[in-house]
Amino acid sequence: MKILITTDTYYPMINGVVISVNNLYKQLKKLGNDVKILTLSYDGKQHVESDVYYLNSRFVRVYPQAKIIRPFGNKIIRDIVEWSPDIIHSQTEFSTMIVAKYIKRKLNIPQIHTYHTMYEDYLKYFLKGKVIRKSTMAKIIRLLCNTFDEVIAPTEKVKEALRGYDITTDIEIIPTGIDIGKFSKDLSEEEKEELLSKYGLSLKDNVLVYVGRVAEEKNIEEVIGLFNCVLKSMPDAKLLIVGGGPYLIKLENIVKELKIEESVKFTGMVDVDEVQKYYKLGLAFVTASKSESQGLTYLEAVASGCPVVCKWDLCIKNLIINGRTGYTYTNESEFIEDIKMIISNKELRNNMSICARKTAEAYSTENFGKRVFEVYSEVLDARKDDDHSSHLLRTIFG
């Protein structure tokens, strides 16, 4: 099968969409498909790198790192049309979506779309939140999604949100897979000690970790506030915040104001090939985010055998199970009690770690790729049946 994946973001940028696209690409190739990725160029110029086709693009000041396609000189689009894919799988809703729609009409092929981003949580970044309201965004998403042959939602949370927009297209829930082997690989005590020492920590410390983008919508400020309460009864606890982002300086100032610099450490941006090691440093992964569509970092923590303590959210249903893979909290006292349980009970932590790794197996990239490919096959079969029925009707009725 010839499959075209379109996305506005791809390497060298790193985010959840990029990881999902790359994992899907690799698994579809393993299944024997001819797969190409169409994306926006990171240097502004069109070029081709193996199966990745980069379109002319430029930066725009509508939200951080936003790029749009340059409308002229994109020979690559003609090349993709000549290649003639059987199906298009779009991953983002902006520039490359326009191209995907053009190719779909040109070749009369089906289009699948994965809805990754809960835009109501990000509107403040788009032209500073002054142009598009939540109700307007809902209308835009409804009009767009009702043009697809199938929509893929990574979680029940996303599916419910889309149904709330009155989207009538079929929606299939397929969680984005991760490389289980990468995150389940153990880290030696020596490696842990060396990594911790970079931030003034050691194996003797009771370390909690947050891993991910440091941005306002991730609600890390709440984690710091709750951790400050934990310190009152467990003064030896430490919090390691792993990652970079636009909110880092703000959080560092909050830590200074609370006078807990010795207990809260920031790594800043870390190498993408090293991220998996940081989950191994914590007795628990902590987060208060409410903006996740799936929460890949939660899944990465679970695959690493690191129990998760997080704010309850529908996106982690069946993943974070109280007392088995972690705890969900709804208030300050629950958070503090959950952290105390994990820090003070080694047997509980070990049991949670085992259960977490086992739970993560269902979210492998292999399962992800197979389920998405099944959707492609079903959509193409349905298209063939429709074409056959139309031909039969024309034959009978002229």
N, C-alpha and C positions, 0 to 999 in steps of 0.2 A: 504494500500500500504506500502511496506517495502522500506524505503528511506535511503540511506547512503550519508551523507554529509562529504566531506573531506576538510581539511584545515590545513595549516602549523601553523597557529596561533589561539590560543584560550585562554580562561581564565587560569591563572591569568593575562596574557597580555591583554592590552586594546588598541584597535584601531578600525578603521571603519569596517574592515573585521570581527573582533570578534563580534562586535555589530550586524552586519548584519546576521551573522550565528546564533547567539543566538536568535534574533527576528524570524528568519525563522523557526528554530527548534521549538520554542514554538507555533507558529501558525500552523505548520504542525501537531503537536501533538494534538492541539485543534480540528483539522479537522478529528481526529480519526486515524491518520497514525502511523505506527511503525517506529520511526526515531532513527538513531544512528549517532554520530559524530566521525569521525576518525581523530586524530590530533597527533602532536608531544608532547611528554612528557615535562612538565616544569621542572622536576627534573632529566630527563635523563632516567628514568626507566619506563618500560611498566607497565601499570596498568589500571583498569577500574573503573570509577566513574559513577554509574548509566548508562545513555545512551552514555557516553563519553568514547571512547577507546583511550588511550594514548600509542603511539609507542615509543620504545627505540629511543633516540636521543642524539645529542651532539651539542655544539656550534661550529660555524666556523667563521673565520674572513673574510667574504666576504662583509658583510654589518652589521650595528649595530643590535644586538640581533638575528642574523641569526642562525637557527638550521637546521640540516639535520638528516635524519633517520640513525640509526645504522643498517647495513644490516643483522645482525645475531640475533637470539633469539626472533623474533617477532611472537610468538604464536598467538597474537591478529589477525593477518592477516588471519590465518587459521580459527579462530573463526568467523570472518566476512564472509568468504566464506561459511562456514557451515550455517550461519544465512540466507544466500542467498537473498540479497536485490533485489528488482525489478528494481531499477534505482539508478544511482550514480549522485550526484550533487557536482562537485568539485568547490572550491572557490579560490585556489591558484595554482601556476604553477610549484612548485618545488618538494620537497620530497614526499608529500602525493599524488601528481599527478602521480608519478611513481606507487604508490600502487593502485591508482584508475584505472590506465590503466591495471594493472595486473588483478585486480578483474573483470573489464569489459570484458577482453578476456576470463578469466576463466569461467565466468558465461554467457557470450554472452548477456549482458544487455546494454541498452542505457546509455549514459553519457551526462549530461547537464553541462555546465560550466558558471559561472559568472565571467566576466572580471572586476575586481575591480580597478586595478592599472595602471595608465598611466606611463609605465616604462621609457619612454624617459625623464621624469622629475626626475628620481631617479638613473640613471646610474652612476652618480658620487659617489654614495654610494657603488656600486658593484665593489669590487676590485679597489676602488679609480678612477673608470671611465677609466681605462687603457686597459681593455680587450674587452668589448663589446660596439660597436658603435650603434647609432640609427638604421642604415640600417640593421645591423646584428640582432638586437633585433626584428625588423619588420619581418624579414625572419623566425625567431624562432617562433614568435607568430602566423604567418600565417600557418606554418606547423602544429603547435599544434592545433589551433582552427579549422582547416579543418578536424580534426579527431573526432570532437564532433557531436552529433546528433542535438544539439541546443546550441546557445550561448545567455546568458542573459547580456545585457548592462544596467547599472543603469541610463544612460542618453543618449540623442541624441549625445552629445559630444563624448562619448565612442564609440557609434555605428559608427559615421563618421570616427573616428580614425581606427577602425577595418576594415572598408570598404577600407580605404586608404592603409591597409596592403594587400589588395586583398584577403580577407577572403570570401569564398563563402558559408559557412554554414549559415543557417537561424539565424538572430539576432533579439531577442525580447527585447524591451526596457521596463524594470520593475524597477522603482525607489525603492531603499531600504527603507523600512518603519521604522518609529520610534514610540515609545510609546507616543502617543499624550497626554494622560492623565498625564503622568509624567511631561511633560514640560509645560502644560497649567495650572497646579495647581498654584494658587496664593500664593504669599509670603507676610506676614504681614509687615506693616511699621516697627514694632519693630524688626522683623527678618532681614529686609534689613539694618536697622541702625546698628544692632549688627555685621553683616557680613562686612559692609563697614568700620566700626571702626577698624577692624583688620588690615586695610591697610591705616589708617590715613585719611579716607574719611567719608563723611556724606551724608544724604539725600539732603542737600543744594547744593551739588556739581552736576555739569552737567557731568555725567560720561558716557564715551563711553567704550564698552568692546570688547575685543578679547578673544575668548575661543577656545582652541585647542592645538595641539602639537606645541611646540616652536622649529621649525626647519627652516633651510635656505630656503627650497623650499616654505615655507608658506609666504615668502616675508613680514614678519612683520616689517622689517627695513623700508620698504616704508611707512607703516602705521605710524610709529613713525615720519618719516620725514614730512609726510603730516600733522600729528597732530601738529607738531612744528609750521607749518604755520598757523594752526587754532588758536593757542595760541596768535598770533600777534593781532588778532581782537577779540578773546574771551579768555582772560587770565584766566578766572575762570574754563575753561573746564579741565576735567581729563580723563586720559586713564588708564584703568585697564586691564592688560594682564594676562589672566588666563590660567595656564598650565605650564608644564615643558618640557624639551627637550634639545637636544645637543647644541642649539643656544642661550640658556638663558644668559650665561655670556657675550657673544658677544653683545647682545641687551642691557644688563645692562650697559656695557661700552659706548655704543652709547648714551644712555640717559645721562650718566655722562658728556660726551664730549659736549653735547648740553646744559648742565646745566638745565635740566628740571626734575630733580629727584622728585621735589615736585608735579609735574603734571602727571608723569607716574609711576604707581605702578605695581609691579609684585607679583603674588600670589605664584608662583612655582606650583608644582604638587598638585592637590586637589583630594579629595576622589571622586571616580566615582559616588557614591550615592549622592553627594552634587553638582555635576556639574550643574544640572538644575537650581539651585538657583542663580547662577552667571549671567545668562541671564537676570534675573529680576532686576539686579542692574544698567543696562545701559539704557540710552535713545535711544541708537542705538548700534548694533553689527557692528564692522568694520573689514574688511579684504581686503588684496590685493593679495591673493593667486591666482596663475594661474595653480596650479598642481592638482586641484581637479578632480576626476572622477565623483563625484556627489556633494560633499560638505555637509556632514551630519550636520556640525555645522551651516550652513546657515539654514537648515531645522529646526534644534532644536531652533534656534533663532526665526524663524517665528512662530513655534508652541508655543513659550513662549510669543508671542505678542511683540517681540522686533524688531523694524524696522532694516533692514540691509542696510548698505552702503558698497558696494563692487565693485571691479574691474569687468568690464563686462567679462563674460565667458559663453560659450555655456551651461555649466553644470547647470546654474541657470535659463535657459530659462523657462518661465511660472511660476517660483517661486518668483523671485525678480522682481516686476513690479513697474516701476517708479511712485512715487506718491501714491502707494497703499500698497505695502508691504515693500517698501524701495526705494533705488536709486542705480543705477549703474553709475560709473564714468569712464572716459577715460583719465582724466588729473587732474592736481593739482587744478585748479580753480573750476572744477566741484565738486571735493571732498569737498573743503572748503564751497562752496555754499550749497551743500547737508546737511552738518553738521549744518550750520547756520539755515537752514530751520527747521530741526528737533528740535534743541535746543530751538529756539525762538518761535515755534508755537505749543503750547500744544494741541490745537484742532486737528491739523494735526497728531501729534503723537498718539493721542487717536484713530483717525479714522484708521490710519495705523495699530495700534495694533489689532483692531477688524478685519480688512481685513486680516491681517497676520494669525491670528488664524483660520479663516475660510478657507483660502487657504491651510493651513497645513493638514486639515482633509482628503484630498485626498491621503496623504502620510502615512496613518496609517499602523501599522503592520498587521492589519486584511486584508486590501486590498492587501498588499504585499504578504502575505501567500497564499491568494486565487488565485492571478494571477500566482504565481510560480507553485502552484499545478495544475492549468489549463494547463500549459506548459508540466508538467510531463504526464498528462493524454493524451494530444494530441500526444506526442512523443511515448508513449506506444501503443496508438491506431494505429498510423502509422506503428509501428513495427509489430503489429499483422496483419495489412492489407498486408504488404510486405511478411510476412511469409506465409499467406494464398495464396497470388498470386504465390509465389514460389512453394508451395505444389501443387497448381492447375496445374501449368505448367509441373511439374515433372510427375503428373498423366496423363496429356494429351500426352506429348511427350516422356515419359519414362525417 
